Amino acid sequence: MKRLLPVMLGLILAAVLVLISEQEPGRRFAPAGAVAGFGHSGRAADEPLNPAVAAPLPTLSAVAPQGFTPAPPGERPYVPILMYHYVRYVDRAADPLGFSLSVTPEQLDAQLGWLKAAGYETVRMDALAACMRGEGPCPLRAVALTFDDGYTDAFTTALPILQRHGLVATFYIVSGFVGQPGYMGWPEIRALRDAGMEIGAHSMTHPDLTGLGLEELRAQVGQSGAAISAEVGQPVLSFCYPGGRFSDTVVAVTREAGYTSATTTIQDGPQSDPFTLPRLRISGDLTLEGLQWMVTSRLP
Ligand SMILES: [Zn+2]
């Protein structure tokens, strides 16, 4: 409890700062992590936005519906959780790893278009966790779309495609990377929120959590969510283990920090434990037929 107190004070202070900042356009504040003394990136609060995304934000009118068709009471159909990273063009020969972590805008558009046409709905991870905990309805026939790391193309490219299809996704943000080159800033993350997307946490600096001492582990897990929550003005309920690395201790700390679910990079398996959820990796060389099989073999 002693450890929680500064965190809570930091949260309250940050929430007040956010409220103030909403009333004073142009003022921006450091995240709660910095207030509480954790994870300060050294970036001044008024530093300009990442130039790649500093252009005026487009007006986002369409807020995707978060509702889904519920399964009959007592039933919990499998929910394929798809794992994306970048949505961009990559030269496969020049950057094989980058290629495998990326889908092109056309690929994403085709995949989401097929999901929609095939009658699949989307469910955010917070709603899926509520279903698994027996605290909310379970979707009858839905997939969960997750985007890791908070790259700029989540805002510039993935968001418009999601909106075109009226689908929702969960975006896992690395709190300490926000606003750095290649990563979204808080205005872009708030725009995702405003469009009905879920903002989840993915640690402060993307370390291998299994290699950390308890103190640092708690900071990486708890402070990232606190910092993001302070900036988006909503609870952050969903966590994603960096690099998919977790242990019993990591799971326990994530649970203790107040999250309701955590995703891994385990490629397949049962959805019994909300804190070790497997996902289906969507890589650059996955064909549309491959994706169709991936989904329909698990949820016809
Ligand atoms: Zn990651």
Boltz pocket constraint, residues with backbone or C-beta under 6 A from the ligand:
constraints:
  - pocket:
      binder: B
      contacts: [[A, 148], [A, 149], [A, 202], [A, 206], [A, 241], [A, 242], [A, 243]]
      max_distance: 6.0
